């Protein structure tokens, strides 16, 4: 939906633009039990083939297999590039297609095909040692009205046509730069709700008649994104280990007279588009919760299958360990840059939000390709 969906993942409120330590890890991410593998060895380049690595059949879950079919739908489109020249690794469309077919064949005929038939290329991560930061995004749900009143007075806009340049967040939200142009889709009770829905890139809204509508990413205003989490850390309001999406919301609730000041620090603005029935990503295919991820296509092509060592958190947001999971590169985001970030789609509603709010921990990523590199 960034792109739908994770156009600006919620964790980007916390993380993007922060300075780095000599280890390559952002200072804002230096907190206890963050999942970093401190014993990891440097990786030779952006990708390094891991000799002897193999997949396991237990990772071919029904949810993953359903998502693979959608992934193949995307790759079969003529518009998908035939070749991806990644830093130090060339990947063809046919390789990505063959990876999915081989996984599907393995699920159907486990005795014939095995996990040893795939090549696993480890990503260098944020520090050149394979440590990749995992964050989460989701589809929020809140009530709206199709008409403005004293409670529902904050518009959710579709993108205006024919503009050579677009107004900033402050001009749109606080100076009504787009008012009266017939661009309003719905009205909410809270600019903060609108803001966080824009960060996610999409949302489900329920109108006064009880009908739910999926609003998907409908474009941006072209202004640079700035992290509110970073701003609050710089202001001395929070530290790297206390900042969170919940903390940002609490600060805005406690300081209503400063909402304009803080929110306008991020001039980037997201517009919405109605009509879709399911959340989709940049690949324009429905997203699979806990398997679909937003990536930087400069390092991971859309349509890729990834093996991920995913951080696992308890109800308090504390890391309890990692699990291996096959993931689908189906989305991208303006804040998902470099080989050190991956953004995991969590689903719709409150539980998905809770999972997203806490996840900013480290794991590892491997690009899965056929062992036969001649494809």
C-alpha positions as CSV (number, residue, x, y, z in Angstrom):
1,X,0.0,0.0,0.0
2,X,2.8,1.9,0.0
3,X,3.2,1.6,-3.1
4,X,1.5,1.4,-1.8
5,X,1.5,0.1,1.6
6,X,4.6,0.8,3.4
7,X,5.4,4.0,1.7
8,X,6.8,5.3,4.9
9,X,6.9,2.6,7.4
10,X,6.0,3.5,11.0
11,X,9.5,2.7,12.2
12,X,10.8,5.4,9.9
13,X,9.3,7.8,12.4
14,X,12.0,6.5,14.7
15,X,14.9,5.6,12.7
16,X,15.6,7.3,9.4
17,X,18.2,10.0,9.2
18,X,20.0,9.1,12.4
19,X,23.8,9.3,12.6
20,X,25.8,6.2,12.7
21,X,28.4,4.8,15.0
22,X,31.8,3.5,13.8
23,X,30.2,0.0,13.7
24,X,27.7,1.2,11.1
25,X,24.7,0.9,13.4
26,X,22.6,4.0,14.0
27,X,23.0,5.5,17.4
28,X,19.2,5.5,17.8
29,X,19.3,1.7,17.5
30,X,22.0,1.1,20.2
31,X,19.7,-0.3,22.9
32,X,19.9,-3.4,25.0
33,X,18.8,-6.8,23.6
34,X,18.5,-5.3,20.0
35,X,19.3,-8.6,18.3
36,X,22.7,-7.6,16.9
37,X,25.1,-10.5,16.2
38,X,28.2,-9.0,17.7
39,X,30.3,-12.0,16.7
40,X,29.4,-11.9,13.0
41,X,32.3,-11.7,10.5
42,X,32.5,-9.1,7.8
43,X,30.8,-9.9,4.5
44,X,32.8,-9.6,1.3
45,X,30.7,-7.0,-0.6
46,X,27.0,-6.4,-0.5
47,X,26.1,-10.0,-1.2
48,X,28.1,-13.1,-0.2
49,X,27.2,-16.6,-1.3
50,X,26.9,-18.8,1.8
51,X,28.4,-22.2,0.9
52,X,26.6,-25.2,2.2
53,X,23.5,-23.4,3.2
54,X,20.2,-25.0,2.5
55,X,16.5,-24.4,3.0
56,X,14.2,-26.5,5.1
57,X,10.8,-27.9,4.0
58,X,9.1,-26.8,7.2
59,X,9.4,-23.2,6.0
60,X,7.0,-23.9,3.1
61,X,3.9,-23.0,5.0
62,X,0.4,-22.7,3.4
63,X,0.6,-18.9,3.8
64,X,4.0,-18.7,2.1
65,X,2.8,-20.9,-0.8
66,X,-0.3,-18.7,-1.3
67,X,2.0,-15.7,-1.4
68,X,4.4,-17.3,-3.8
69,X,1.6,-17.6,-6.3
70,X,0.9,-13.9,-6.0
71,X,4.6,-13.2,-6.3
72,X,4.7,-15.3,-9.6
73,X,1.8,-13.2,-10.9
74,X,3.9,-10.1,-10.5
75,X,7.0,-11.6,-12.2
76,X,4.9,-12.8,-15.1
77,X,4.0,-9.2,-16.1
78,X,5.7,-7.8,-19.1
79,X,6.5,-4.6,-17.2
80,X,8.9,-6.3,-14.8
81,X,12.6,-5.7,-15.7
82,X,14.4,-8.7,-17.3
83,X,17.6,-8.0,-15.4
84,X,18.6,-6.5,-12.0
85,X,22.2,-5.3,-11.8
86,X,22.6,-5.2,-8.0
87,X,25.9,-4.2,-6.4
88,X,28.2,-7.2,-7.1
89,X,25.3,-9.5,-8.2
90,X,23.3,-9.7,-11.4
91,X,19.9,-11.2,-11.0
92,X,17.5,-12.1,-13.9
93,X,13.8,-12.2,-14.0
94,X,14.0,-15.8,-15.0
95,X,16.0,-16.6,-11.9
96,X,13.3,-15.1,-9.7
97,X,10.6,-17.0,-11.5
98,X,12.5,-20.3,-11.3
99,X,13.1,-19.8,-7.6
100,X,9.3,-19.7,-7.0
101,X,8.7,-22.7,-9.4
102,X,11.3,-24.7,-7.6
103,X,9.8,-24.0,-4.2
104,X,6.4,-24.9,-5.4
105,X,7.7,-28.1,-6.9
106,X,9.4,-28.9,-3.7
107,X,6.2,-28.5,-1.7
108,X,4.4,-30.8,-4.1
109,X,7.1,-33.4,-4.4
110,X,9.3,-33.2,-1.3
111,X,11.1,-36.5,-2.1
112,X,12.2,-35.2,-5.5
113,X,13.3,-31.7,-4.8
114,X,15.2,-30.5,-1.8
115,X,16.6,-27.4,0.0
116,X,20.0,-28.0,-1.4
117,X,18.9,-26.9,-4.9
118,X,19.0,-23.2,-3.9
119,X,21.8,-20.7,-3.6
120,X,21.6,-18.4,-0.6
121,X,23.3,-15.0,-0.9
122,X,23.6,-13.2,2.4
123,X,23.0,-9.4,2.5
124,X,25.7,-7.3,4.1
125,X,23.2,-5.5,6.3
126,X,23.7,-2.2,8.1
127,X,27.2,-2.9,9.4
128,X,28.7,-5.0,6.6
129,X,28.5,-8.0,8.9
130,X,25.0,-9.2,8.0
131,X,23.0,-7.4,10.7
132,X,19.8,-6.2,9.0
133,X,17.2,-4.1,11.0
134,X,13.7,-5.4,10.9
135,X,10.8,-3.0,11.3
136,X,7.1,-3.5,10.8
137,X,4.2,-1.8,9.1
138,X,0.4,-2.4,9.2
139,X,-3.0,-1.1,8.0
140,X,-4.6,1.0,10.7
141,X,-8.4,1.1,11.2
142,X,-10.4,4.1,12.5
143,X,-13.7,5.8,12.1
144,X,-14.4,8.7,9.7
145,X,-17.3,10.6,8.3
146,X,-18.1,11.3,4.7
147,X,-19.1,14.9,5.7
148,X,-17.3,17.3,8.0
149,X,-18.8,18.3,11.3
150,X,-17.6,19.5,14.7
151,X,-15.9,16.2,15.5
152,X,-14.9,14.9,12.1
153,X,-13.1,17.9,10.6
154,X,-9.7,16.7,9.4
155,X,-9.7,15.7,5.7
156,X,-8.1,12.7,4.1
157,X,-7.2,13.8,0.6
158,X,-6.8,12.3,-2.8
159,X,-3.9,13.7,-4.9
160,X,-4.6,16.8,-6.9
161,X,-4.0,16.6,-10.6
162,X,-2.1,19.1,-12.7
163,X,0.2,20.6,-10.1
164,X,3.9,21.1,-10.9
165,X,4.7,21.4,-7.2
166,X,2.7,20.4,-4.2
167,X,2.2,22.2,-0.8
168,X,3.9,20.9,2.4
169,X,2.3,19.2,5.3
170,X,2.1,22.4,7.2
171,X,0.4,24.1,4.3
172,X,-2.1,21.3,3.8
173,X,-2.9,20.4,7.4
174,X,-2.7,23.8,9.1
175,X,-3.2,26.3,6.3
176,X,-5.9,24.4,4.3
177,X,-4.0,24.7,1.0
178,X,-6.2,22.1,-0.6
179,X,-9.5,23.0,1.0
180,X,-12.5,23.5,-1.3
181,X,-11.1,21.7,-4.3
182,X,-13.2,18.6,-4.0
183,X,-10.3,16.4,-3.0
184,X,-11.6,15.3,0.3
185,X,-12.3,11.5,0.6
186,X,-13.3,11.4,4.3
187,X,-13.0,13.4,7.5
188,X,-11.4,12.0,10.7
189,X,-11.4,13.1,14.3
190,X,-7.6,13.5,14.5
191,X,-4.7,14.9,12.5
192,X,-2.5,12.5,14.5
193,X,-4.6,9.5,13.1
194,X,-4.2,10.9,9.7
195,X,-0.5,11.4,10.1
196,X,0.1,7.8,11.3
197,X,-2.1,6.4,8.5
198,X,0.1,8.4,6.0
199,X,3.2,6.9,7.5
200,X,1.8,3.4,6.9
201,X,0.8,4.4,3.4
202,X,-2.8,3.1,3.7
203,X,-5.6,2.4,6.1
204,X,-9.1,1.0,6.6
205,X,-11.7,3.6,7.5
206,X,-15.3,3.0,8.8
207,X,-17.8,5.6,7.8
208,X,-20.9,6.7,9.6
209,X,-23.0,4.0,7.9
210,X,-20.8,1.2,9.2
211,X,-19.2,0.6,5.9
212,X,-15.4,-0.1,5.7
213,X,-13.2,1.3,3.0
214,X,-9.6,0.5,2.1
215,X,-7.7,3.7,1.3
216,X,-4.4,2.9,-0.5
217,X,-1.4,4.9,-1.2
218,X,-2.3,7.5,-3.8
219,X,1.0,9.4,-4.2
220,X,3.0,11.9,-2.3
221,X,3.7,15.6,-2.3
222,X,7.4,15.2,-3.2
223,X,8.7,16.8,-0.1
224,X,11.6,15.2,1.9
225,X,10.7,12.9,4.7
226,X,11.9,13.6,8.2
227,X,11.7,11.3,11.2
228,X,9.7,12.6,14.1
229,X,11.4,10.1,16.4
230,X,14.7,11.6,15.5
231,X,13.3,15.1,16.2
232,X,12.1,14.1,19.6
233,X,15.4,12.5,20.5
234,X,17.2,15.7,19.4
235,X,14.8,17.7,21.5
236,X,15.8,15.6,24.6
237,X,12.3,14.3,25.0
238,X,13.3,10.6,24.6
239,X,16.4,8.5,24.2
240,X,17.1,5.8,21.7
241,X,15.8,3.0,24.0
242,X,12.6,4.9,25.0
243,X,11.4,6.2,21.7
244,X,8.6,4.3,20.0
245,X,5.5,5.0,17.9
246,X,3.4,4.9,21.1
247,X,5.8,7.4,22.7
248,X,5.4,9.8,19.7
249,X,1.6,9.5,20.0
250,X,1.7,10.1,23.7
251,X,3.8,13.2,23.3
252,X,1.4,14.6,20.7
253,X,-1.5,13.9,23.0
254,X,0.1,15.6,26.0
255,X,1.2,18.6,23.9
256,X,-1.7,19.5,21.6
257,X,-0.5,23.1,21.4
258,X,2.8,21.8,19.9
259,X,1.3,19.3,17.4
260,X,1.7,21.8,14.5
261,X,5.3,22.5,15.5
262,X,6.3,18.8,15.6
263,X,4.2,17.4,12.7
264,X,5.3,20.2,10.4
265,X,8.9,19.1,10.9
266,X,8.1,16.3,8.4
267,X,6.9,18.2,5.3
268,X,6.3,14.9,3.4
269,X,2.6,14.2,2.8
270,X,0.7,11.1,1.6
271,X,-2.5,11.2,-0.5
272,X,-4.9,8.3,-0.7
273,X,-6.9,6.4,-3.3
274,X,-10.1,4.4,-2.8
275,X,-11.3,1.3,-4.6
276,X,-9.1,-1.7,-3.8
277,X,-10.5,-4.6,-1.7
278,X,-7.2,-5.9,-0.2
279,X,-3.9,-4.2,0.8
280,X,-1.4,-4.4,-2.0
281,X,2.3,-3.5,-2.2
282,X,4.5,-1.9,-4.9
283,X,4.2,-5.1,-6.9
284,X,0.5,-4.4,-7.1
285,X,-0.3,-7.8,-5.6
286,X,-2.1,-8.5,-2.3
287,X,0.2,-8.6,0.7
288,X,0.7,-11.7,2.9
289,X,0.9,-10.8,6.7
290,X,4.3,-11.7,8.3
291,X,5.7,-12.8,4.9
292,X,5.5,-9.7,2.6
293,X,8.2,-7.2,3.1
294,X,9.2,-3.8,1.9
295,X,12.7,-3.5,0.5
296,X,15.1,-1.1,-1.3
297,X,14.9,-2.4,-4.9
298,X,18.5,-1.1,-5.5
299,X,19.6,-4.0,-3.3
300,X,16.7,-6.5,-3.4
301,X,14.5,-6.8,-6.5
302,X,10.8,-6.8,-6.2
303,X,9.6,-10.4,-6.8
304,X,12.5,-11.9,-4.8
305,X,12.2,-14.7,-2.3
306,X,14.2,-14.1,0.9
307,X,15.2,-16.3,3.8
308,X,15.0,-14.2,6.9
309,X,16.2,-14.7,10.4
310,X,13.3,-12.8,12.0
311,X,13.5,-11.2,15.5
312,X,10.8,-12.6,17.8
313,X,9.3,-10.3,20.5
314,X,7.2,-11.0,23.6
315,X,4.1,-9.0,24.6
316,X,6.3,-6.3,26.2
317,X,8.3,-5.9,22.9
318,X,11.4,-7.6,24.3
319,X,13.5,-9.8,22.0
320,X,13.1,-13.5,22.9
321,X,15.1,-15.0,20.0
322,X,14.9,-15.4,16.2
323,X,13.1,-17.8,13.8
324,X,13.8,-18.5,10.1
325,X,11.1,-17.6,7.7
326,X,10.8,-17.3,3.9
327,X,9.7,-13.8,2.9
328,X,8.4,-12.1,-0.3
329,X,9.8,-8.8,-1.5
330,X,6.5,-7.2,-2.6
331,X,6.7,-3.6,-1.5
332,X,9.1,-0.6,-1.1
333,X,9.3,2.5,0.9
334,X,10.9,5.9,0.8
335,X,12.4,5.3,4.2
336,X,13.5,1.7,3.4
337,X,16.9,2.4,2.0
338,X,20.4,0.7,2.0
339,X,21.0,-3.0,2.4
340,X,20.4,-2.6,6.2
341,X,16.6,-2.3,6.4
342,X,13.7,-4.6,5.9
343,X,10.1,-3.8,6.7
344,X,7.7,-6.6,7.5
345,X,3.9,-6.3,6.7
346,X,2.1,-7.2,9.9
347,X,-1.6,-7.1,8.7
348,X,-4.7,-5.1,9.6
349,X,-5.8,-3.7,12.9
350,X,-4.8,-3.4,16.6
351,X,-2.8,-6.7,16.9
352,X,-0.8,-5.8,13.7
353,X,-0.2,-2.4,15.1
354,X,1.1,-3.8,18.4
355,X,3.6,-6.0,16.5
356,X,4.7,-3.1,14.3
357,X,5.2,-0.6,17.2
358,X,7.8,-2.7,19.0
359,X,9.8,-4.2,16.1
360,X,13.1,-2.4,15.3
361,X,15.5,-5.3,16.0
362,X,18.2,-7.0,14.1
363,X,18.3,-10.3,12.2
364,X,19.7,-11.5,8.9
365,X,18.6,-11.8,5.2
366,X,19.6,-14.1,2.4
367,X,18.4,-13.7,-1.3
368,X,17.2,-17.1,-2.5
369,X,18.1,-18.0,-6.1
370,X,18.3,-21.3,-8.1
371,X,21.6,-23.0,-7.7
372,X,21.8,-23.2,-11.5
373,X,23.0,-19.6,-12.2
374,X,22.8,-20.0,-16.0
375,X,19.1,-19.2,-16.0
